[in-house]
Amino acid sequence: MTFNPDSNIGGGKISQRGRGAGLAVGGGGILALILAIASPLLGVDLTPLSGMFGGDSGQSQTGPVDNLEECQTGADANSNVACLMKGAAASLDAYWSGKFAQQGISYRSPADFVLFTGSTSTGCGTASSATGPFYCPNDETIYVDTSFFDELRTQFGANGGPLAEMYVVAHEWGHHIQNVLGTMDNLNLQATGPESDSVRLELQADCYGGSWAKDASTVPDSSGVPFLEPITQDQINDALNAASVIGDDRIQEQATGQVNPESWTHGSSAERVKWFSVGFKSGPTACNTFSGDL
C-alpha cells in the first residue's frame, strides 16, 4: 500500500524528537518483549532492565522538536519513513474521525504522535528504543522509534513493507480509540494469560488496525484525493506476516525454546493474524474481543 503521490499529508499530527529517551499500552521492543514474556511479572519490573542495553545511559531528553514540515505529499511519504508515519497519521485520523461521525460519537485525535531515537520522556515514564512502539493513555500520545521496523525484519524475520510499518501505527492508534471509547476502564492489565484483559485489548487493537487497512484507499485528504492507492494482496500478506512474527508464542519460542500461554500479554501469532483479518473483512464493529472465545 503506497500513497497517492498527489495526496496531501501535511495535516498529519506528528513530531520528531532529537535523541534523548509507564505502564504504556502496546509496547514491546525485541529485548523488552523477550524479558516480559519470559517473566511471570508481565515485564513491568523488568522493562527498565532493557534500557540498560539501549545505549542512552538511562538519560532522557526531549531534544529539538521537528514537525516534519517537509512532509507534505504522498510522494514524500513514499520516499521517507518519517513522512510515511506522517501520512499514516493523516489517514488514520481522517478514517477514525469519519467512523465516529457515522456513529454520532465525539472523536478526539491523539495529543501527539512522537518519533524518537534512543529514548524519550513520556506521560508513562521514560521510554527507550527497547520499549518498542506504544501508546501512553496518560498523555494520549503514540511513541515510535522507527528503528523498530528494521528490528522486525532483522530480528523477527518479518517481510517488512509500508503496510506492515503502517499496521504498527494503526495498532497503536487502535489503543487510542480504546481510550476514547472507555474500553480501557476497569480492565486488569496486570493479569496475563490467553484469556486475559491484556490479550483481549491487544487483539482488539489489531482488529482496529485491520479495519483501517480495509478502507484506507478510500479515505480522502482535505481536497478529496484518497490518501492511499488500492491495497495489493502482497501488501496484505506483509501486514499479516508482521502480525504473526510478534505473536507471544513465536517470541517465547524464539527466546526460550518453549511456549507458556499463561504469561501471554498480546496473543498468539494465529490470534493476531485472525483479528487483523476480522477487522479487514468486517470493520471496527466486528472487533469485540471481550466477548466469547479468541
Residue, then its C-alpha position, 0 to 999 in steps of 0.5 A: m500500500t503506497f500513497n497517492p503521490d498527489s495526496n496531501i499529508g501535511g495535516g498529519k499530527i506528528s513530531q520528531r524528537g532529537r535523541g534523548a529517551g509507564l505502564a504504556v499500552g502496546g509496547g514491546g521492543i525485541l529485548a523488552l518483549i523477550l524479558a516480559i514474556a519470559s517473566p511471570l511479572l508481565g515485564v513491568d519490573l523488568t522493562p527498565l532492565s532493557g534500557m540498560f542495553g539501549g545505549d542512552s545511559g538511562q538519560s532522557q531528553t526531549g531534544p529539538v522538536d521537528n514537525l516534519e514540515e517537509c512532509q507534505t505529499g504522498a510522494d514524500a511519504n513514499s520516499n521517507v519513513a518519517c513522512l510515511m508515519k506522517g501520512a499514516a497519521a493523516s489517514l488514520d485520523a481522517y478514517w477514525s474521525g469519519k467512523f465516529a461521525q457515522q456513529g454520532i460519537s465525539y472523536r478526539s485525535p491523539a495529543d501527539f504522535v512522537l518519533f524518537t531515537g534512543s529514548t524519550s520522556t513520556g506521560c508513562g515514564t521514560a521510554s527507550s528504543a527497547t520499549g518498542p512502539f506504544y501508546c501512553p493513555n496518560d498523555e494520549t500520545i503514540y511513541v515510535d522509534t522507527s528503528f523498530f521496523d528494521e528490528l522486525r525484519t532483522q530480528f523477527g524475520a518479518n517481510g517488512g513493507p509500508l503496510a506492515e510499518m503502517y499496521v504498527v501505527a494503526h495498532e497503536w492508534g487502535h489503543h487510542i480509540q480504546n481510550v476514547l471509547g472507555t474500553m480501557d476502564n476497569l480492565n486488569l492489565q496486570a493479569t496475563g494469560p490467553e484469556s486475559d484483559s491484556v490479550r483481549l485489548e491487544l487483539q482488539a487493537d489489531c482488529y482496529g488496525g485491520s479495519w483501517a487497512k480495509d478502507a484506507s484507499t478510500v479515505p480522502d485528504s482535505s481536497g478529496v484525493p484518497f490518501l492511499e492507492p488500492i491495497t495489493q494482496d502482497q501488501i496484505n500478506d506483509a501486514l499479516n506476516a508482521a502480525s504473526v512474527i510478534g505473536d507471544d508464542r513465536i517470541q517465547e519460542q524464539a527466546t526460550g525454546q518453549v511456549n507458556p500461554e499463561s504469561w501471554t500479554h498480546g496473543s498468539s501469532a494465529e490470534r493476531v493474524k485472525w483479528f487483523s483479518v476480522g477487522f479487514k473483512s468486517g470493520p471496527t464493529a466486528c472487533n469485540t474481543f471481550s466477548g466469547d472465545l479468541 
